[in-house]
């Protein structure tokens, strides 16, 4: 089994308090490294070189020694037609989720911080006051960095605070969340220099947007597509000329190993001179469903990832009804050589069939990417689908990639693949009228229209129990937050 990586494994849990019970331990933090353009030999802080060894976003988990032969076997359940009304989404997502962040100027009444940033919860205010005496004894600097999350009806979801705007071995972050059994939880995390797992790199924004070859020199190949898609989503439209400035993309990356994938944990577009952060995104690892990226304001970015399996020219057809063919095609019979009036043929009712999926028009050979981490559940020629790849994802999700002209030669049944892996190439095999990718997203075997405005999946929203993870990452992995 492939080892799952969670944020807790990167920043081990330091303390949990329920109704006042505390347990302390230390936690590793970040070691910084910069690109060659930004290296400064005179800096006192130790750096490690960015790894250049490329991680292949594919792991062989096939049951037999001949994956290509076993890939021809079919799983009938993957091709069953199920009615859309059978789909039940047990979605506990928080659609009204939002985050506020800042650095609150210090005062003599620091224990009143919750009320100062909009948390109107008397029970939490009392709990915060009783539990944070030692925290404020460790304060440094003139303000208290915080990230606070609210749910529907302004419900308090989580609060993370840092002991000053200085990021070094003495930095600590406390995160408060409501407990499911009443009361509140506290988790403490520390930023330590000795951690070798996370690395900071900086890449010019213009290179990320327009020159993937330069990005390839600093990131594993499977992260390049993901980074490009991520930056294009968070790129601020109101500053549409940032690529012509000295703006950089600041990344916090885990380069992975044989047991886990490489992963971007944080991405920011910043001005290195003024330290201004124009946009940011943070990764949340999940156990039961695929992880996802969220902005520092709590907005999910995942819908776009799950609807962009390639760089397509246009969507030629979406989910809906299309005209059905009338049978075998052939030449029309020659008209009879007669001058007698002909009787018009009786009108027949046009038949329609359901077109489930999205067709992306693109030239033959255009690379197709996995939209999320998963496992190859099917790879073979499959009737009307033509050359078809089906990926299975956590949470009983499946994605279908049809009409391919070919597959990644290293791909086989049972392989585990990472988001961003090039799995195949656009073609026109099977029942197809021209080169395009037919893409489907299914949950529990039922078709989902990912472009429908009312479609809300747990993949694309913040869940209540994930709130503290995001506010913590904003403070631990983001650039220092400026004073309010």
KOLNUDO-85402 format. One record per residue (C-alpha): residue number from 1; residue in three letters; z, x, y. Coordinates in pm, whole numbers, plus 50000, padded with zeros to 5 digits. Each point is the difference from the previous one (the first is absolute). Layout:
N
<NUM ALA <Z X Y>>
...
end
This chain:
484
<1 UNK <50000 50000 50000>>
<2 UNK <49919 50121 50348>>
<3 UNK <50307 50076 50206>>
<4 UNK <50045 49765 50294>>
<5 UNK <50106 50155 50327>>
<6 UNK <50216 49815 50248>>
<7 UNK <50137 50087 50339>>
<8 UNK <50342 50018 49839>>
<9 UNK <49884 50296 49794>>
<10 UNK <49893 50180 50317>>
<11 UNK <50312 49918 50197>>
<12 UNK <50265 49936 49739>>
<13 UNK <50244 49726 50076>>
<14 UNK <50301 50151 50175>>
<15 UNK <50237 49708 50039>>
<16 UNK <50020 49628 49936>>
<17 UNK <50281 49800 50152>>
<18 UNK <50074 49642 49905>>
<19 UNK <50297 49859 50186>>
<20 UNK <50117 50348 50094>>
<21 UNK <49971 50215 49681>>
<22 UNK <49828 50337 50064>>
<23 UNK <49856 50277 49782>>
<24 UNK <49857 50315 50161>>
<25 UNK <49744 50255 49887>>
<26 UNK <49731 50214 50158>>
<27 UNK <49629 49936 50019>>
<28 UNK <49702 50235 50046>>
<29 UNK <49769 49963 50297>>
<30 UNK <49674 50143 50129>>
<31 UNK <49841 50341 50018>>
<32 UNK <49726 50026 50256>>
<33 UNK <49656 50157 49972>>
<34 UNK <49711 49984 50246>>
<35 UNK <49625 50044 49976>>
<36 UNK <49849 50339 50079>>
<37 UNK <49903 49883 50347>>
<38 UNK <50361 49913 50083>>
<39 UNK <50190 50284 49833>>
<40 UNK <50228 50208 50219>>
<41 UNK <50130 50319 49851>>
<42 UNK <50281 50017 50253>>
<43 UNK <50161 49675 49897>>
<44 UNK <50341 50051 49847>>
<45 UNK <49981 49702 49764>>
<46 UNK <49891 50093 49648>>
<47 UNK <49667 49857 49888>>
<48 UNK <49822 49967 49672>>
<49 UNK <49626 50024 49961>>
<50 UNK <49810 49677 49943>>
<51 UNK <49889 49989 49640>>
<52 UNK <49627 50033 49950>>
<53 UNK <49993 49915 49630>>
<54 UNK <49835 49658 49976>>
<55 UNK <50176 49733 49797>>
<56 UNK <49756 49795 49796>>
<57 UNK <50081 49632 50045>>
<58 UNK <49958 49924 49632>>
<59 UNK <50226 50048 49699>>
<60 UNK <49887 49962 49639>>
<61 UNK <50216 49737 49829>>
<62 UNK <49741 49888 49747>>
<63 UNK <50137 49905 49661>>
<64 UNK <49741 50188 49794>>
<65 UNK <49826 50331 50025>>
<66 UNK <49665 49841 50082>>
<67 UNK <50057 49793 50314>>
<68 UNK <49630 49936 50056>>
<69 UNK <49962 49836 49660>>
<70 UNK <50314 49788 50030>>
<71 UNK <49895 49889 50349>>
<72 UNK <49736 49774 49844>>
<73 UNK <50264 49768 49853>>
<74 UNK <50053 49679 50195>>
<75 UNK <50318 49816 50089>>
<76 UNK <49899 49631 50014>>
<77 UNK <50296 49917 50226>>
<78 UNK <49841 50206 50278>>
<79 UNK <49697 49767 50004>>
<80 UNK <50167 49661 49973>>
<81 UNK <49923 49745 50271>>
<82 UNK <50316 49846 50144>>
<83 UNK <50023 49729 50263>>
<84 UNK <50130 50115 50340>>
<85 UNK <50271 49731 49998>>
<86 UNK <50161 50181 49705>>
<87 UNK <50099 50285 50228>>
<88 UNK <50366 50003 50093>>
<89 UNK <50101 50277 50239>>
<90 UNK <50373 50059 49987>>
<91 UNK <49979 50148 50345>>
<92 UNK <50331 50078 50169>>
<93 UNK <49823 50189 50277>>
<94 UNK <50124 49989 50355>>
<95 UNK <49702 49896 50211>>
<96 UNK <50196 50008 50326>>
<97 UNK <50124 50354 49944>>
<98 UNK <50020 50222 50310>>
<99 UNK <50157 50330 50100>>
<100 UNK <50137 50126 50328>>
<101 UNK <50075 50368 50051>>
<102 UNK <50130 50221 50274>>
<103 UNK <50265 50252 50099>>
<104 UNK <50300 49825 50159>>
<105 UNK <50175 50194 50271>>
<106 UNK <50353 50094 49895>>
<107 UNK <50301 49831 50159>>
<108 UNK <50374 49953 49946>>
<109 UNK <49935 49684 49798>>
<110 UNK <49771 50139 49732>>
<111 UNK <50143 49766 49737>>
<112 UNK <49841 49708 50189>>
<113 UNK <49653 50135 49921>>
<114 UNK <49894 49700 49783>>
<115 UNK <50039 49753 50287>>
<116 UNK <49825 50242 50237>>
<117 UNK <49684 49996 49789>>
<118 UNK <49994 49626 49928>>
<119 UNK <50198 49956 49676>>
<120 UNK <50195 49678 50053>>
<121 UNK <50219 50009 49690>>
<122 UNK <50378 50009 50062>>
<123 UNK <50080 50091 49637>>
<124 UNK <49764 50296 50008>>
<125 UNK <50127 50107 50343>>
<126 UNK <50354 50023 49862>>
<127 UNK <49883 50182 49686>>
<128 UNK <49797 50248 50207>>
<129 UNK <50295 50073 50228>>
<130 UNK <50234 50070 49707>>
<131 UNK <49760 50220 49804>>
<132 UNK <49837 50224 50262>>
<133 UNK <50294 50193 50144>>
<134 UNK <49908 50318 49812>>
<135 UNK <49630 49953 50077>>
<136 UNK <50055 50018 50375>>
<137 UNK <50219 50309 49955>>
<138 UNK <49684 50180 49881>>
<139 UNK <49780 49891 50292>>
<140 UNK <49775 50251 50179>>
<141 UNK <49785 49945 50304>>
<142 UNK <50013 49732 50266>>
<143 UNK <49863 49701 49804>>
<144 UNK <50023 49827 49662>>
<145 UNK <49664 49954 49820>>
<146 UNK <49976 49664 49822>>
<147 UNK <49753 49778 49816>>
<148 UNK <50103 49638 49948>>
<149 UNK <49816 49736 49798>>
<150 UNK <50010 49623 50039>>
<151 UNK <49869 49728 49772>>
<152 UNK <49921 49636 50055>>
<153 UNK <50210 49821 50261>>
<154 UNK <50119 50335 50130>>
<155 UNK <50198 50068 49682>>
<156 UNK <50146 50351 49981>>
<157 UNK <49826 50190 49717>>
<158 UNK <50090 50367 50046>>
<159 UNK <50117 50260 50248>>
<160 UNK <49958 50379 49978>>
<161 UNK <50166 50235 50249>>
<162 UNK <49981 50379 50037>>
<163 UNK <50268 50236 50133>>
<164 UNK <49785 50113 50292>>
<165 UNK <49632 50073 50076>>
<166 UNK <50016 50347 49841>>
<167 UNK <49835 50048 49661>>
<168 UNK <50153 50288 49804>>
<169 UNK <50233 50071 49708>>
<170 UNK <50283 49806 50169>>
<171 UNK <49799 49683 50053>>
<172 UNK <50134 49692 49825>>
<173 UNK <49882 49640 49991>>
<174 UNK <50215 49697 49917>>
<175 UNK <49827 49682 49886>>
<176 UNK <50172 49659 50000>>
<177 UNK <49869 49700 49804>>
<178 UNK <50146 49662 49904>>
<179 UNK <50125 49979 49642>>
<180 UNK <49871 49732 49765>>
<181 UNK <50359 49928 49896>>
<182 UNK <50143 49988 50351>>
<183 UNK <50109 50271 50237>>
<184 UNK <49786 50298 50089>>
<185 UNK <49876 50324 49846>>
<186 UNK <49985 50347 50154>>
<187 UNK <49780 50283 49883>>
<188 UNK <50022 50352 50143>>
<189 UNK <49714 50250 49986>>
<190 UNK <49989 50362 50120>>
<191 UNK <49708 50214 50113>>
<192 UNK <50032 50340 49835>>
<193 UNK <49783 50308 50046>>
<194 UNK <50014 50092 49635>>
<195 UNK <49778 49716 49880>>
<196 UNK <49658 50124 49881>>
<197 UNK <49857 49663 49906>>
<198 UNK <49884 49875 50339>>
<199 UNK <49772 50195 50233>>
<200 UNK <49892 49932 50356>>
<201 UNK <49639 50081 50089>>
<202 UNK <49799 49930 50314>>
<203 UNK <49626 49937 50008>>
<204 UNK <49788 49937 50313>>
<205 UNK <49927 49628 50031>>
<206 UNK <49627 50061 50044>>
<207 UNK <49990 50181 49664>>
<208 UNK <50166 49708 49821>>
<209 UNK <49754 49754 50152>>
<210 UNK <49678 50200 49978>>
<211 UNK <50032 50315 49789>>
<212 UNK <50152 49936 49655>>
<213 UNK <49901 50351 49887>>
<214 UNK <50268 50148 50225>>
<215 UNK <50253 49747 49871>>
<216 UNK <49909 50100 49642>>
<217 UNK <50127 50349 50076>>
<218 UNK <50352 49870 50060>>
<219 UNK <50045 49692 49780>>
<220 UNK <49944 49917 49632>>
<221 UNK <49662 49836 49965>>
<222 UNK <50139 49660 49900>>
<223 UNK <50196 49977 50327>>
<224 UNK <49698 50050 50227>>
<225 UNK <49857 49649 49956>>
<226 UNK <50346 49850 50037>>
<227 UNK <50074 50196 50318>>
<228 UNK <49667 49912 50158>>
<229 UNK <50050 49630 49922>>
<230 UNK <50358 50013 50128>>
<231 UNK <49920 50168 50331>>
<232 UNK <49710 49764 50070>>
<233 UNK <50243 49708 49961>>
<234 UNK <50273 50129 50229>>
<235 UNK <49764 50161 50254>>
<236 UNK <50091 49829 50330>>
<237 UNK <49699 49814 50140>>
<238 UNK <50139 50019 50352>>
<239 UNK <49969 50381 49980>>
<240 UNK <49653 50016 49850>>
<241 UNK <49931 50350 50131>>
<242 UNK <50295 50175 49835>>
<243 UNK <49766 50194 49771>>
<244 UNK <49871 50183 50308>>
<245 UNK <50349 50125 50085>>
<246 UNK <50231 50247 49828>>
<247 UNK <50167 49717 49805>>
<248 UNK <50105 50090 49647>>
<249 UNK <50089 49814 49684>>
<250 UNK <50348 50100 49887>>
<251 UNK <50056 49948 49628>>
<252 UNK <50301 50021 49771>>
<253 UNK <49858 50064 49653>>
<254 UNK <50133 50040 49648>>
<255 UNK <49737 50211 49821>>
<256 UNK <50114 49872 49661>>
<257 UNK <49994 50171 49663>>
<258 UNK <49891 49927 49644>>
<259 UNK <50241 49710 49969>>
<260 UNK <49936 49816 50327>>
<261 UNK <49725 49939 50250>>
<262 UNK <49967 50172 50333>>
<263 UNK <50102 49757 50275>>
<264 UNK <49984 49964 50378>>
<265 UNK <50345 49878 50106>>
<266 UNK <49948 49984 50376>>
<267 UNK <49705 50025 50237>>
<268 UNK <50003 50008 50380>>
<269 UNK <49739 50040 50272>>
<270 UNK <50170 50205 50269>>
<271 UNK <49939 50201 50315>>
<272 UNK <50140 50345 49917>>
<273 UNK <50060 50079 50368>>
<274 UNK <50191 49688 50107>>
<275 UNK <50131 49910 49649>>
<276 UNK <49882 49645 50058>>
<277 UNK <49943 49806 49676>>
<278 UNK <49696 49772 50035>>
<279 UNK <50024 49846 49651>>
<280 UNK <50178 50056 49670>>
<281 UNK <50027 49883 49639>>
<282 UNK <50250 50052 49719>>
<283 UNK <49969 49968 49622>>
<284 UNK <50233 49779 49797>>
<285 UNK <50021 50073 49628>>
<286 UNK <50062 49699 49775>>
<287 UNK <50079 49970 49631>>
<288 UNK <49870 49654 49911>>
<289 UNK <49686 49987 50218>>
<290 UNK <49779 50267 50159>>
<291 UNK <50148 50174 50303>>
<292 UNK <49864 49953 50348>>
<293 UNK <49969 50126 50356>>
<294 UNK <50178 49833 50294>>
<295 UNK <49991 50085 50368>>
<296 UNK <50308 50094 50197>>
<297 UNK <50007 49644 50135>>
<298 UNK <50008 49850 49648>>
<299 UNK <49633 49897 49971>>
<300 UNK <49850 50029 49653>>
<301 UNK <49675 50198 49963>>
<302 UNK <49940 49920 49634>>
<303 UNK <49756 49707 50025>>
<304 UNK <49737 50234 50142>>
<305 UNK <50046 50252 49718>>
<306 UNK <49962 49731 49735>>
<307 UNK <49678 49869 50158>>
<308 UNK <49821 50332 50058>>
<309 UNK <49897 50162 49672>>
<310 UNK <49713 50185 50169>>
<311 UNK <49841 50077 50336>>
<312 UNK <49771 49698 49994>>
<313 UNK <49724 49902 50238>>
<314 UNK <50064 49627 49991>>
<315 UNK <50153 49725 49789>>
<316 UNK <49701 49822 49850>>
<317 UNK <50190 49721 49826>>
<318 UNK <50360 49882 49979>>
<319 UNK <50196 49763 49782>>
<320 UNK <49840 49654 49983>>
<321 UNK <49717 49803 49841>>
<322 UNK <49649 50140 49949>>
<323 UNK <49682 49849 49860>>
<324 UNK <49971 50033 49624>>
<325 UNK <49678 50127 49846>>
<326 UNK <49786 49737 49826>>
<327 UNK <49945 50202 49686>>
<328 UNK <49767 50278 49896>>
<329 UNK <49774 50122 50271>>
<330 UNK <49628 50030 49942>>
<331 UNK <49665 49947 50158>>
<332 UNK <49922 49646 50111>>
<333 UNK <49726 49833 49789>>
<334 UNK <49651 50000 50154>>
<335 UNK <49909 49681 50185>>
<336 UNK <49772 49764 49803>>
<337 UNK <49637 49999 50123>>
<338 UNK <49985 49632 50090>>
<339 UNK <49956 49793 50309>>
<340 UNK <50212 49715 49870>>
<341 UNK <50308 49925 50210>>
<342 UNK <50314 50151 49858>>
<343 UNK <50330 49826 49960>>
<344 UNK <50280 50181 50181>>
<345 UNK <50258 50136 49756>>
<346 UNK <50331 49818 49988>>
<347 UNK <50267 50155 50220>>
<348 UNK <50271 50182 49812>>
<349 UNK <50351 50057 50123>>
<350 UNK <50062 50361 50094>>
<351 UNK <50270 50156 49781>>
<352 UNK <50261 50235 50139>>
<353 UNK <50236 50245 49841>>
<354 UNK <50315 50157 50136>>
<355 UNK <49968 50352 50137>>
<356 UNK <50342 50154 49964>>
<357 UNK <50028 50336 50169>>
<358 UNK <49860 50191 50294>>
<359 UNK <49656 50167 50004>>
<360 UNK <49976 50316 50211>>
<361 UNK <49643 50098 50076>>
<362 UNK <49954 50378 49987>>
<363 UNK <49737 50251 49881>>
<364 UNK <49988 50101 49636>>
<365 UNK <50232 50292 49936>>
<366 UNK <50251 49915 50272>>
<367 UNK <50344 50113 49873>>
<368 UNK <50246 49727 49896>>
<369 UNK <50374 50069 50027>>
<370 UNK <50308 49862 49830>>
<371 UNK <50182 49780 50253>>
<372 UNK <50343 50076 49850>>
<373 UNK <50176 50196 49729>>
<374 UNK <49932 49854 49658>>
<375 UNK <49873 50042 49645>>
<376 UNK <49649 49962 49863>>
<377 UNK <50010 49678 49795>>
<378 UNK <49623 49973 49943>>
<379 UNK <49698 50227 50051>>
<380 UNK <49666 49903 49845>>
<381 UNK <49685 49791 50043>>
<382 UNK <50105 49632 50007>>
<383 UNK <49716 49748 50018>>
<384 UNK <49949 49849 50346>>
<385 UNK <50250 50249 50146>>
<386 UNK <49783 50292 49892>>
<387 UNK <50190 50327 49999>>
<388 UNK <50356 49885 50064>>
<389 UNK <50335 50167 50064>>
<390 UNK <50322 49797 49993>>
<391 UNK <50319 50157 50129>>
<392 UNK <50344 49863 49916>>
<393 UNK <50268 50029 50271>>
<394 UNK <50376 49933 49995>>
<395 UNK <50096 49637 50060>>
<396 UNK <49727 49871 49763>>
<397 UNK <49723 50063 50251>>
<398 UNK <49649 50105 49894>>
<399 UNK <49703 50121 50204>>
<400 UNK <49639 49975 49876>>
<401 UNK <49713 50230 50105>>
<402 UNK <49664 49873 49869>>
<403 UNK <49623 50079 50000>>
<404 UNK <50074 50373 50014>>
<405 UNK <49720 50251 49954>>
<406 UNK <50242 50237 49829>>
<407 UNK <50361 50104 49951>>
<408 UNK <50205 50303 50089>>
<409 UNK <49919 50222 49700>>
<410 UNK <50368 50083 49947>>
<411 UNK <50110 49635 49993>>
<412 UNK <50097 49840 49669>>
<413 UNK <50190 49703 49862>>
<414 UNK <50374 50039 50054>>
<415 UNK <49973 50256 50279>>
<416 UNK <50249 49958 50283>>
<417 UNK <49826 50028 50334>>
<418 UNK <50126 50045 50351>>
<419 UNK <49895 49804 50307>>
<420 UNK <49703 50172 50158>>
<421 UNK <49854 50138 49676>>
<422 UNK <49620 49978 49981>>
<423 UNK <49962 49784 49689>>
<424 UNK <49631 49905 50009>>
<425 UNK <49683 49948 50200>>
<426 UNK <49821 49696 50145>>
<427 UNK <49710 49872 49793>>
<428 UNK <49812 49689 49895>>
<429 UNK <50076 49968 49628>>
<430 UNK <50061 49666 49830>>
<431 UNK <49913 49679 50183>>
<432 UNK <49925 50145 50339>>
<433 UNK <49722 49953 50256>>
<434 UNK <50053 50332 50174>>
<435 UNK <50238 50293 50034>>
<436 UNK <50349 49886 50087>>
<437 UNK <50360 50011 49879>>
<438 UNK <50147 49679 49862>>
<439 UNK <50377 50026 50051>>
<440 UNK <50271 49766 49878>>
<441 UNK <50376 49985 50041>>
<442 UNK <50193 49799 49741>>
<443 UNK <50366 49912 49956>>
<444 UNK <50111 49881 49657>>
<445 UNK <49631 49981 49910>>
<446 UNK <49922 49760 50288>>
<447 UNK <49751 50076 50276>>
<448 UNK <50137 50064 50349>>
<449 UNK <49791 49994 50316>>
<450 UNK <50144 50300 50188>>
<451 UNK <49826 49897 50323>>
<452 UNK <50145 49648 50010>>
<453 UNK <50238 49975 50299>>
<454 UNK <50254 49807 49793>>
<455 UNK <50012 50259 49722>>
<456 UNK <50338 50173 50023>>
<457 UNK <50090 50233 49715>>
<458 UNK <50322 50186 49939>>
<459 UNK <49781 50312 50020>>
<460 UNK <49932 49940 50367>>
<461 UNK <50338 49899 50140>>
<462 UNK <50344 50147 50051>>
<463 UNK <50255 49871 49751>>
<464 UNK <50362 49957 50107>>
<465 UNK <50134 50270 49769>>
<466 UNK <49755 50259 50137>>
<467 UNK <50099 49978 50364>>
<468 UNK <50259 50275 49994>>
<469 UNK <49756 50241 49835>>
<470 UNK <49756 49964 50288>>
<471 UNK <50249 50032 50287>>
<472 UNK <50146 50307 49829>>
<473 UNK <49659 50165 49965>>
<474 UNK <49917 49934 50364>>
<475 UNK <50297 50214 50104>>
<476 UNK <49984 50262 49725>>
<477 UNK <49625 50058 49991>>
<478 UNK <49878 49892 50343>>
<479 UNK <49989 50204 50319>>
<480 UNK <50320 49993 50207>>
<481 UNK <50038 49669 50183>>
<482 UNK <50019 50021 50379>>
<483 UNK <50280 49854 50214>>
<484 UNK <49988 49630 50080>>
end
